[in-house]
């Protein structure tokens, strides 16, 4: 699968992922372990939820070539 998460999105996911996971390990609520999802998607650059809903924050690196006639 292709990456669908932009760099700014990956950075935010990493920051919130680290924060939520640290909060969960320090004794926070169980839902804080969802920070692991943010860490994994930040590392891979692929978000399955984005793929399911066809959301893409990463713009394509390749532009379509104009038709040459």
N, C-alpha and C positions, 0 to 999 in steps of 0.2 A: 504494500500500500504506500501511497505517497504521503509525504508530510503535509499537514494541514494547519499547523500551529506556527504563527509568526514568532520572531525573536522576542518582541516585547511581551507577547502572551506567555512564552516559555519562561521569561524572567519572573513575571508575576506569579505564575504557577509554582515556580521553584521557591520563591520567597514565602508565599502562603503555605506551600506544602511543608517546608521546614518548620514554620511557625506552628502549624496545626499538629504536626507529628510530635514536635517537642512538647507541646501542651498536653497531648495524649499520654506521652511517656511519663510526664511529670505528675500524672494523676488526674488529668482532665477527663471529660466525658468520652464515652466510646466513639461517638460520631466524629471526634477529632482525628481518628485514624484515617479519615477520608483524605487527609493531607498526603498520604502515601500515593493516592491516585494522582494528585497534582505533581508529585515528584516523578512518578513514572512517565506521565504524559509530557512533562518538561524534558526528561532525558531522551525520550524517543522522538518527540516532535510530532506525535500522532495522537489525536484524541478520538477514541471510538464514538463518543457522543456527537462530536462535530461531524464525523463521517456519516453517522446515521441520519442526522438532520441536514446534511449537506451544507454545513457551515465551514467556511475557510477564512482564517485570518491571514494566512500566508498567500501573498500574491505570487502568481506564476513567474518564474525566472525567464521564461521564453515567451516572446511576443509572436503572435501569428504573422507569418510573412504575407505581404500583399500579393495577390495573384498577378503573375507576370503574363502579359498577353503578347 
